[in-house]
Structure formats: C-alpha cells, structure tokens
C-alpha cells in the first residue's frame, strides 16, 4: 500500500517547490543500495530525489527506444551506413567531464 502526501522538494534545481508525492517501498540488492547511498551522500541529495531522477531517466530512455522501434517497424532497420553517419553526433560524457567537451 502506498501513501500520498505533500512534501517540499529541495533537491538540485528545486527550491521549496511543493509537490504531491506518492510514498513507495522498494527493494534492491545490498551492494547496489550501498552504491546508491554513497552517490546520494556525494551529490548532497535525498534518496527520494535520486530515485526520482533515475526513474525519469529510465522513462526518457524507454520513450526513445519505443520511437526507434516504431520508426524501424515502418521504415526498416537502420543500415550500417546510417549508424556510422551518427557517430560524430553522439557525445559520450564520463564522470567529471563537462557535457559536450
């Protein structure tokens, strides 16, 4: 059973914005939980904010995956040439690297 409550969100990029939140209970492997706790401490955010960011990110990826699948169903699989043409459009950003550099 979940609980719906109002609470002030004060994570990165938000300042005292009141948001309607739904309280959930999740389970994860202990080693992953410790990695998440460490990331939360390092980034100075709440566990809830971290999980929200992760869920939002996964949903964006899922949406893009669905768009690509729909496109390929209609137009066929991407060719090797089409894939190679995108290589210089993709920027891989690693930890501590500014975006786009």
N, C-alpha and C positions, 0 to 999 in steps of 0.2 A: 504494500500500500504506500502511496506517495502523499506528501503533504505539500500544499500550495501555500506560499507565504510571500509577503512583501519584504524586500530587504535592499539596503543601499549597496550598490555596486561601486567599489572603489579600486578597481584594478587599473592597469595601464590603459590610458586613453579614456577613462571614465572618471568623473569627479562627482560623487554624490548623486548619481542618477538612480532614481527609484525604479526598480524593475520587478515585475511579477515573476517569481521563480518557483519551480517545482522541485521539491526535495526528492532525491533519488538515493538509493543504496546500490553501490556497485562492488564487485569483487574482482580482484586481479592477482596474478602470481606475486609472491612476496618480493622477488628480485625486481620486477617491474614497479611495484609500489614504492620500493626504496629509491629507484631511479627518479620516479615522479616527485617524491618528497624532496630529493636533492635539487631537482630542477626548480621546484617551487621556491625553495629557500634561496637559491642563487638568483632567481629572477624577481624575488620580492613580491610574489603574487600569492593569492589564495589557491588552495587545491581546487575549489569550485571554478575559479577563473581559468585555471589550467585545463580542466576537463571541458569547460565550455569552448575554449579555443580549439582544443583537439577535435571536439565533435563538429564544430563549424568547419574546420579544415577538411575533415573527412567527408562531410556532406558536399563541400565545393568540389572535391576530387571526384566524388560519386557522380555529381551532376555533369562534370566534364566527360567522365567515362561514358555516361549514358548518351551524351551528344555525339561523341565519336562513334559509338556503336550504331546509333540511328543513321548517321551520315554514311557509314560504311555499308549498312544494310541497303541503303538507297543507291549509293554510287560505287560500291565495291571496295575491296581492301586497298589501302594505300600502297603505292608501288615503292620499290627501293629508292627510286629517283625522288619521289615526293618526300619520303622520310629524310633522305640526305639533304634536300633543299632546306629543311628546317633546322639543321644542325647549328647554323650561325644565329638562329633566333632564340635558341634555348640558352639561358644563363643559369649555371649551377652555382648556388651560393652555399658556402660551407659555414661552419660555426665561426663567429667572429669576423666574418667578411662582410663589408657593406654591400648592399644589393646593387647589382649592375656593374661591379668592378671586377 
